[in-house]
Amino acid sequence: MSTARRLGRVVWSAIALPAVSIGLALIVGAVVILLSQLVVDEPFNPFLPITAYVALVKGSVGSVDAIINTLVATTPLILGGLSVGLAFKAGLFNIGAQGQFLLGALGAVTVGVALNEAPPAVAIPAALLAGMIAGAFWGFIPGALKAISGAHEVVTTIMLNFIAIGVIAWAVSGPLDQPGSPSPITAQVGNAALPILVGRNGHAGILLAAAAVAIIWWLLFRTTRGFEIRTVGANPDAARYAGMRPRFITVVSMSIAGSLAGLAGAVVVLGVTHHMTASFGTTVGFDSIAVALLGASNPIGIVFSALLFGGMRAGAQLMGIEALIPRELVDVLQATILLFLIATPVVSRIIGRRGAKTGLDEAQTITRSYAGETVR
């Protein structure tokens, strides 16, 4: 077999499952668009899916502003995807990225408001660090509970997500509420806001996400700690017999994962909204799960999957304007991609590689998590 052909097979084996899952999701989305026309009082247009997808692409990469919007939407998804992906590497299913994201945003806005008149060189790093520490603390809790008592990280992180929502509602309605505002809202972060580097909204958080990708890749594949994380994720018993400490690695992994999700929340607050409301929230935390799965928990793969999802979010508005398709179609597409990623036996038959290794290791982590394995 020639080198080119061998390389082609390696590349195909890496991208086959994501590519086919995306293609199938687009087909499902097209069917949804066609069927939706049957319940509205409008002439049936068989080419409406094409119009919608063209508008979606145009809204994501059709102009300089569109590309910048895509990068801004992609930034928290990269950080959230790294959070979930790192936990997957450690054999953990971190559903708590949403709560860690929210606590990170709360920590960043608290410090940002307190230092809103301080020099940016002081206010910005302090607010970002506060977001990372708050997220790390929210990740440390389920990691410690699993390491000490075997508490299921899926259960504890879901509960912590709801607690985070309540904490934000209390904090913004209480101590952080801006006096005189008609509804609970914090003050602006002022000088703690991330500087705009390009366009109208291309903030410095884009560079932070790029740096995080390089750091996490180096951590996982070029350090002893990263080797331990991957070994514990693959086989905790073998790791323990080799002298590693699975419980300690669990706590460390969840704390680092939490700090990444917290940084995502901090970047959104400091780079986009500049304040928080009592009902503050996005879909970033849950989208991060799909981003990590589509990127196979590899930092480089997470970048590409986050770009795809971020592009969908950025292009949804133009799709609604030109094709009159609600932006919720993006949620349908993302959920369908995730469905096909998990349904690997079906997709493997479509790929035509029966028996080949086209599945996701992360799916095994999810299955193992629900089977009730604990850290020893």
URLINSUL-V837416 format. One record per pair of residues at least 24 apart in sequence whose ideal C-beta (glycine too) atoms are under 8 Angstrom apart, sorted by the first residue. I is the first residue (numbers start at 1). J is the second residue. D is the distance in Angstrom with one decimal. If there is no record, write none. Layout:
# URLINSUL-V837416
[[I,J,D] [I,J,D]]
This chain:
# URLINSUL-V837416
[[13,353,7.7] [13,356,7.1] [13,357,7.2] [13,358,6.9] [14,296,7.8] [16,351,5.0] [16,353,7.0] [16,358,5.8] [17,341,6.7] [17,344,6.7] [17,347,5.9] [17,348,7.9] [17,351,7.3] [17,358,5.1] [17,359,7.4] [17,360,7.0] [18,294,5.3] [18,295,8.0] [18,296,7.7] [18,301,8.0] [18,305,7.2] [18,341,7.3] [20,340,7.3] [20,347,5.3] [20,350,5.7] [20,351,5.8] [21,294,7.4] [21,337,5.2] [21,340,3.8] [21,341,5.0] [21,347,6.2] [22,308,7.3] [22,337,5.9] [24,336,7.3] [24,340,5.1] [24,347,7.4] [24,350,7.6] [25,333,5.2] [25,334,7.9] [25,336,3.9] [25,337,4.4] [25,339,8.0] [25,340,6.3] [26,53,7.0] [26,333,7.1] [28,332,7.5] [28,333,7.9] [28,336,4.8] [29,53,8.0] [29,329,6.1] [29,332,6.0] [29,333,5.0] [29,336,6.9] [32,329,7.0] [32,332,6.0] [33,325,6.3] [33,329,7.1] [48,323,6.4] [48,325,7.7] [51,322,6.8] [51,323,4.7] [52,319,5.4] [52,323,4.0] [52,325,4.6] [52,329,7.2] [55,315,7.0] [55,318,5.0] [55,319,4.3] [55,321,7.4] [55,322,4.1] [55,323,5.1] [55,325,7.9] [56,311,7.9] [56,312,6.6] [56,315,4.1] [56,316,7.0] [56,318,7.3] [56,319,4.6] [56,330,7.9] [57,311,7.8] [57,315,6.4] [58,315,6.9] [58,318,6.0] [58,322,7.8] [59,314,6.2] [59,315,3.2] [59,316,7.0] [59,317,6.1] [59,318,3.1] [59,319,6.1] [60,310,7.9] [60,311,3.5] [60,312,7.0] [60,314,4.8] [60,315,3.7] [61,311,6.6] [62,318,7.7] [64,199,6.7] [65,199,6.1] [65,200,7.1] [66,314,6.5] [66,315,7.3] [66,318,7.8] [68,198,6.1] [68,199,4.1] [68,200,7.4] [68,201,6.5] [68,202,4.4] [69,201,7.2] [69,314,4.2] [70,307,7.0] [70,310,5.2] [70,311,4.7] [70,314,4.3] [70,315,7.6] [71,202,6.4] [71,206,5.2] [71,310,7.2] [72,201,5.6] [72,202,6.5] [72,203,6.9] [72,205,7.8] [72,206,7.1] [72,271,7.4] [72,272,6.9] [72,310,7.9] [72,314,7.7] [73,309,8.0] [73,310,3.9] [73,311,7.6] [73,313,4.4] [73,314,4.8] [74,209,7.5] [74,306,4.9] [74,307,5.3] [74,309,7.5] [74,310,3.1] [74,311,7.4] [75,205,4.9] [75,206,5.3] [75,208,7.5] [75,209,4.5] [75,264,7.8] [75,267,5.9] [75,271,7.5] [75,310,7.7] [76,101,7.5] [76,205,7.8] [76,209,7.8] [76,264,4.0] [76,265,7.5] [76,267,5.8] [76,268,5.3] [76,282,7.6] [76,284,4.7] [77,264,7.9] [77,284,6.3] [77,287,6.0] [77,288,6.3] [77,291,5.2] [77,306,3.9] [77,309,5.5] [77,310,5.4] [78,209,4.3] [78,212,7.0] [78,213,6.4] [78,291,7.7] [78,302,6.2] [78,303,6.1] [78,306,4.4] [79,208,7.8] [79,209,5.6] [79,212,5.9] [79,260,5.2] [79,261,6.9] [79,263,5.3] [79,264,3.7] [79,267,6.7] [80,260,7.3] [80,261,5.6] [80,264,4.8] [80,284,5.2] [80,285,6.2] [80,287,7.0] [80,288,3.0] [80,291,6.7] [81,288,5.0] [81,291,3.5] [81,292,4.7] [81,295,6.1] [81,302,4.0] [81,305,6.7] [81,306,5.3] [82,212,5.9] [82,213,6.8] [82,216,5.1] [82,260,4.9] [82,292,7.9] [82,299,6.3] [82,302,5.9] [83,139,7.9] [83,257,4.4] [83,258,7.1] [83,260,3.9] [83,261,4.1] [83,264,7.2] [83,288,6.3] [83,292,8.0] [84,257,7.1] [84,288,4.9] [84,289,5.3] [84,291,7.3] [84,292,3.8] [84,297,7.7] [85,216,7.9] [85,292,4.0] [85,295,6.6] [85,297,3.7] [85,298,7.2] [85,299,7.1] [85,302,5.5] [86,216,6.3] [86,220,7.3] [86,229,7.4] [86,253,6.2] [86,256,6.0] [86,257,5.0] [86,260,6.9] [86,297,7.6] [87,153,8.0] [87,253,6.0] [87,254,6.4] [87,257,4.5] [88,233,7.2] [88,292,6.1] [88,297,4.3] [88,361,7.7] [88,362,4.7] [88,365,5.4] [89,220,6.1] [89,229,5.5] [89,230,5.4] [89,233,5.0] [89,253,7.6] [89,297,5.6] [90,229,4.9] [90,230,7.8] [90,232,5.7] [90,233,4.6] [90,249,6.3] [90,250,6.6] [90,253,3.7] [90,254,7.8] [91,232,6.2] [91,233,3.6] [91,234,7.3] [91,236,6.8] [91,365,5.6] [91,368,7.0] [92,143,7.8] [92,146,7.6] [92,153,5.4] [92,233,7.5] [92,250,6.7] [92,253,6.2] [92,254,6.4] [92,257,7.7] [92,365,7.3] [92,369,7.4] [93,153,6.2] [93,154,5.4] [93,365,6.0] [93,366,5.5] [93,369,4.3] [94,139,7.3] [94,142,8.0] [94,153,6.8] [94,157,6.1] [94,254,6.8] [94,257,5.2] [95,153,7.8] [95,154,5.6] [95,157,4.7] [95,158,5.6] [95,161,7.3] [95,289,7.0] [96,138,6.9] [96,139,6.8] [96,142,6.1] [96,153,7.7] [96,156,7.5] [96,157,2.8] [96,158,7.2] [96,160,5.3] [96,161,5.9] [96,258,7.5] [96,261,7.8] [96,285,7.9] [97,257,7.4] [97,261,4.4] [97,264,7.9] [97,284,7.8] [97,285,4.3] [97,286,7.6] [97,288,4.8] [97,289,7.1] [98,161,5.0] [98,164,7.4] [98,261,7.9] [98,281,7.9] [98,284,7.5] [98,285,2.6] [98,286,5.8] [99,138,5.7] [99,157,6.8] [99,160,4.6] [99,161,3.9] [99,162,7.8] [99,163,7.0] [99,164,3.7] [99,165,7.8] [99,285,7.1] [100,135,4.2] [100,138,4.6] [100,139,5.4] [100,164,7.7] [100,257,7.4] [100,258,4.4] [100,261,3.6] [100,262,5.4] [100,265,7.5] [100,285,7.3] [101,135,7.1] [101,261,4.8] [101,262,6.9] [101,264,5.3] [101,265,4.1] [101,268,7.9] [101,282,7.5] [101,284,5.7] [101,285,4.5] [102,161,7.9] [102,164,4.3] [102,165,6.7] [102,167,7.9] [102,168,5.6] [102,265,6.1] [102,280,7.2] [102,281,6.7] [102,285,7.5] [103,134,4.4] [103,135,5.7] [103,137,7.2] [103,138,4.5] [103,164,5.3] [103,167,7.1] [103,262,6.2] [103,265,7.1] [104,131,3.9] [104,132,6.7] [104,134,5.2] [104,135,3.7] [104,138,7.9] [104,259,8.0] [104,261,6.3] [104,262,2.6] [104,263,6.2] [104,264,6.6] [104,265,3.4] [104,266,5.0] [105,131,6.7] [105,168,7.8] [105,262,7.9] [105,265,3.3] [105,266,6.3] [105,268,6.2] [105,269,4.6] [105,276,6.3] [105,280,6.6] [106,134,6.3] [106,167,6.9] [106,168,5.5] [106,171,6.0] [106,265,7.6] [106,276,6.9] [107,131,4.8] [107,132,8.0] [107,133,6.4] [107,134,3.1] [107,135,7.4] [107,262,6.7] [107,265,8.0] [107,266,7.1] [108,134,7.7] [108,189,7.7] [108,192,7.7] [108,265,6.7] [108,266,3.5] [108,269,5.0] [108,270,5.7] [109,176,7.2] [109,186,5.4] [109,189,6.2] [109,269,5.0] [109,275,6.8] [109,276,4.8] [110,171,7.5] [110,176,6.6] [111,192,7.1] [112,189,3.3] [112,190,7.2] [112,192,3.4] [112,193,7.6] [112,269,7.1] [112,270,6.1] [113,176,6.9] [113,186,5.8] [113,187,4.8] [113,188,7.5] [113,189,6.0] [113,190,7.6] [113,192,7.8] [115,190,7.8] [115,191,7.1] [115,192,5.7] [116,187,6.8] [116,188,6.6] [116,189,5.8] [116,190,2.8] [116,191,5.9] [116,192,6.1] [117,190,6.0] [117,191,6.3] [118,191,5.9] [118,192,7.7] [119,191,6.7] [120,191,4.8] [120,192,7.3] [120,195,7.2] [123,189,7.8] [123,190,7.3] [123,191,4.7] [123,192,3.9] [124,191,7.7] [124,192,5.6] [124,193,7.8] [124,194,6.5] [124,195,8.0] [124,270,7.0] [126,192,7.5] [127,189,6.7] [127,192,4.3] [127,266,6.4] [127,270,5.7] [128,208,7.6] [128,263,6.7] [128,266,5.2] [128,267,7.8] [128,270,7.0] [130,266,7.4] [131,262,4.8] [131,263,5.8] [131,265,5.8] [131,266,2.7] [131,267,7.9] [131,269,7.5] [131,270,7.9] [132,259,4.3] [132,260,8.0] [132,262,5.0] [132,263,5.0] [132,266,6.9] [133,259,7.4] [133,262,7.3] [134,262,5.3] [135,258,4.4] [135,259,5.2] [135,260,7.2] [135,261,5.0] [135,262,1.6] [135,263,6.7] [135,264,8.0] [135,265,6.7] [135,266,8.0] [136,255,4.7] [136,256,7.3] [136,258,4.6] [136,259,3.9] [136,262,6.3] [137,258,7.0] [138,164,6.7] [138,258,5.2] [138,262,7.1] [139,254,4.4] [139,255,5.1] [139,256,7.5] [139,257,5.1] [139,258,2.0] [139,259,6.9] [139,261,7.1] [139,262,7.9] [140,251,6.5] [140,254,6.4] [140,255,4.5] [140,258,6.5] [142,254,5.9] [143,250,5.3] [143,251,4.2] [143,252,7.6] [143,253,6.8] [143,254,2.9] [143,255,6.0] [144,251,5.4] [146,250,5.6] [146,254,7.6] [146,374,7.0] [146,375,5.8] [147,247,3.8] [147,248,7.3] [147,250,4.7] [147,251,5.1] [147,375,5.5] [148,247,7.6] [150,374,3.5] [150,375,6.8] [152,369,7.2] [152,372,7.1] [153,254,7.1] [153,369,7.0] [154,369,5.6] [154,370,7.2] [161,285,7.5] [165,281,7.1] [168,276,7.0] [168,278,6.9] [168,280,5.9] [168,281,8.0] [169,278,4.8] [169,279,7.2] [172,276,5.6] [172,277,6.3] [172,278,4.3] [172,280,7.1] [173,278,4.9] [176,276,7.4] [183,277,7.2] [183,278,7.5] [184,277,6.6] [184,278,4.0] [185,275,6.0] [185,276,7.2] [185,277,5.2] [185,278,7.6] [186,275,4.9] [186,276,4.8] [186,277,7.8] [187,275,6.8] [188,274,5.2] [188,275,5.5] [189,269,6.9] [189,270,5.9] [189,274,5.2] [189,275,6.9] [192,270,5.9] [193,270,5.7] [193,271,7.2] [193,274,5.4] [194,267,7.1] [194,270,4.8] [194,271,4.0] [201,272,7.2] [203,267,7.7] [203,270,7.9] [203,271,3.6] [203,272,7.3] [204,271,7.1] [205,267,3.7] [205,268,8.0] [205,270,7.3] [205,271,4.3] [208,263,7.0] [208,267,6.3] [209,267,7.4] [212,260,6.5] [212,263,7.0] [213,299,4.8] [213,300,7.3] [213,302,7.2] [213,303,5.8] [214,299,7.9] [216,260,7.5] [216,299,5.0] [217,299,4.2] [217,300,6.9] [219,256,7.9] [220,299,7.2] [225,252,7.4] [229,253,5.6] [233,365,7.1] [236,373,7.8] [236,375,6.1] [236,376,6.5] [237,376,7.3] [240,376,6.6] [246,375,5.0] [246,376,6.6] [247,375,5.2] [247,376,7.8] [250,375,5.1] [261,285,6.7] [261,288,7.2] [264,288,7.7] [283,331,7.6] [287,334,6.5] [289,338,7.5] [290,334,5.5] [290,335,7.8] [290,337,6.4] [290,338,4.5] [290,341,7.7] [292,362,7.0] [293,338,6.3] [293,341,5.1] [293,342,7.6] [293,360,6.3] [293,362,5.5] [293,363,7.8] [294,337,6.4] [294,338,7.8] [294,341,6.3] [296,360,6.5] [296,361,7.5] [296,362,7.2] [297,361,7.5] [297,362,5.7] [309,334,6.1] [342,366,7.7]]
